[in-house]
Amino acid sequence: MIEIKHLLLLQALNSHGSMSAAARELGYSQSAVTQQIQLLERQLETPLLVRSRSGVRLTAAGEVLVRHGATVLASMALAEAEVDAVAGLRSGRVRISCFPSAAATILPRALGTISRAYPGLSFSLTEAEPPKALELLRSGECDIAVIFEYVTAGVSDQPHFPVQPDEVTTHLLDETMRVAMAADHVAASERWVTLDELQDSRWIAGCPECRGNLVEACQRHGFAPDVAFETDDYIALLGLASAGLGVALVSDLMLSAARPDPDLVLKELSPASRRIVSAVTTNSLLAVPGVGQSIDALKLIAADIHRGVEAAAPQPVAV
């Protein structure tokens, strides 16, 4: 019933004591001011002004509105300033959920780039695998979910991220999946390796929730992987593989975040396996400047990392 324009009008009338002066301050005609006051008085069923030849003054009801209106108008002014700061990237917070290897590689460089350009922005990170990251986005607990999905040639050639109609997916990079093994492994001298050749090997893998792709891929070849070591620390995973304690499925981001042992051998799988990494947000969040800038930075840094990995990747050698 009571609108911001009414509070502004009463504030101006209280300051000037004149209909004409209040009208000039607010850019209204004097008749428009009169009509607004009369309408508000009818709605509230009480007079707000006492009119005299010398001007106008507030009634007790009018004074109540001006007193409370001052607080409301001050809060609105603060809100407008804060929104303007967010829109201008001078402040604001972007909440990101992300899986560990991307959090160790893409995220620091991307957020560092944005922070240098817009020091008023702040960020928060929740480490989460793709299903949980999407849950956080849909429950309003994060603004960007960085996720991945596995794609195997001849099995699932296209990613099928379980996104909803109002969500926007931005492709960040494609990772080649490789098998890490010790140099003395029986398959280390081969150009490519198949999972069939590794069914008698011990495996090093992440937690049960994290190794679903490995389990599913092995099941398609008729066996269950013998997981001898369980770790979500990819540096430990590479170390165990290098020591000959098992073989492990590793991604480009894992390799870019660690310094693999020189004795570690990396072999591509046949059929080829990839991991598609994407950033997911909603249409409405994408319109928020900080979110849009963050996704642009993630895409830029991911492309740079991908180029570096491709340049350093071991090339299959014919034997």
Buried (B, 14 or more C-beta within 10 A) or exposed (E): EBEEEBBBBBBBBBEBBBBEBBBBBBEBEBEEBBEBBEEBBEEBEEBBBEEEEEBBBBBEBBBBBBEEBEEEBEEBEEEEEEEEEBEEBEBBEBBBBBBBBBBBBBBEBBBEBBBEEBEEBBBEBBBBBBEBBBBBBBEEEBBBBBBBBBBBEEEEEEBEBEBEEEBBBBEBBBBBBBBBBBEEBEBBEBEBBBBEBBBEBBBBBBEEEBBBBBBEBBEEEEEEBEBBBBBBEBBEBBBBBBEBBBBBBBBBBBBBBBEBBEEBBBBBBBEEBBBBBBBBBBEEBBEBBBBBBBBBBBBBBBEBBBEEBEEEBEEEEEE
